[in-house]
């Protein structure tokens, strides 16, 4: 195998390794973005309906302690 062929092979291998690494990084970033979106949805739900749950818990506690 000539030196130019070996250099070409090395270049192709290096390129494929780089492309594979970029795919893995892209998957990691996509997973983190999905996790962040899920967390945002949970926080939005708590902001909308959490006060109702808190009020219900306070009323239940008052009922159990016979204050109501």
C-alpha positions as CSV (number, residue, x, y, z in Angstrom):
1,X,0.0,0.0,0.0
2,X,1.4,3.3,-0.9
3,X,1.9,6.2,1.4
4,X,-0.9,8.3,-0.3
5,X,-3.4,5.4,0.0
6,X,-2.6,5.0,3.7
7,X,-3.0,8.8,4.2
8,X,-6.4,8.6,2.5
9,X,-7.5,5.7,4.6
10,X,-6.4,7.5,7.8
11,X,-8.2,10.6,6.7
12,X,-11.5,8.6,6.0
13,X,-11.2,6.8,9.4
14,X,-10.6,10.1,11.2
15,X,-13.6,11.6,9.4
16,X,-15.9,8.7,10.3
17,X,-14.8,8.8,14.0
18,X,-15.6,12.5,14.0
19,X,-19.0,12.0,12.4
20,X,-19.8,9.2,14.9
21,X,-18.8,11.5,17.8
22,X,-21.0,14.3,16.5
23,X,-23.9,11.9,16.3
24,X,-23.4,10.8,19.9
25,X,-23.2,14.4,21.1
26,X,-26.3,15.2,19.2
27,X,-28.2,12.4,20.8
28,X,-27.0,13.5,24.3
29,X,-28.1,17.1,23.6
30,X,-31.5,15.9,22.3
31,X,-32.0,13.8,25.4
32,X,-31.1,16.7,27.7
33,X,-33.5,19.0,25.8
34,X,-36.3,16.5,26.2
35,X,-35.6,16.2,29.9
36,X,-35.6,20.0,30.3
37,X,-39.0,20.2,28.4
38,X,-40.5,17.5,30.7
39,X,-39.3,19.4,33.7
40,X,-40.7,22.6,32.3
41,X,-44.1,20.9,31.8
42,X,-44.1,19.7,35.4
43,X,-43.3,23.1,36.8
44,X,-46.0,24.7,34.6
45,X,-48.5,22.2,35.9
46,X,-47.5,22.9,39.5
47,X,-47.8,26.6,38.9
48,X,-51.3,26.1,37.5
49,X,-52.8,23.5,39.8
50,X,-50.4,23.3,42.8
51,X,-52.2,25.9,44.8
52,X,-55.4,23.8,44.6
53,X,-53.5,20.8,46.0
54,X,-52.0,22.9,48.7
55,X,-55.4,24.4,49.7
56,X,-56.9,20.9,49.7
57,X,-54.1,19.6,52.0
58,X,-54.6,22.5,54.4
59,X,-58.3,21.9,54.5
60,X,-57.7,18.1,55.1
61,X,-55.2,18.9,57.9
62,X,-57.7,21.3,59.5
63,X,-60.4,18.6,59.3
64,X,-58.2,16.0,60.8
65,X,-57.2,18.3,63.6
66,X,-60.9,19.1,64.1
67,X,-60.4,22.8,63.4
68,X,-63.1,22.7,60.7
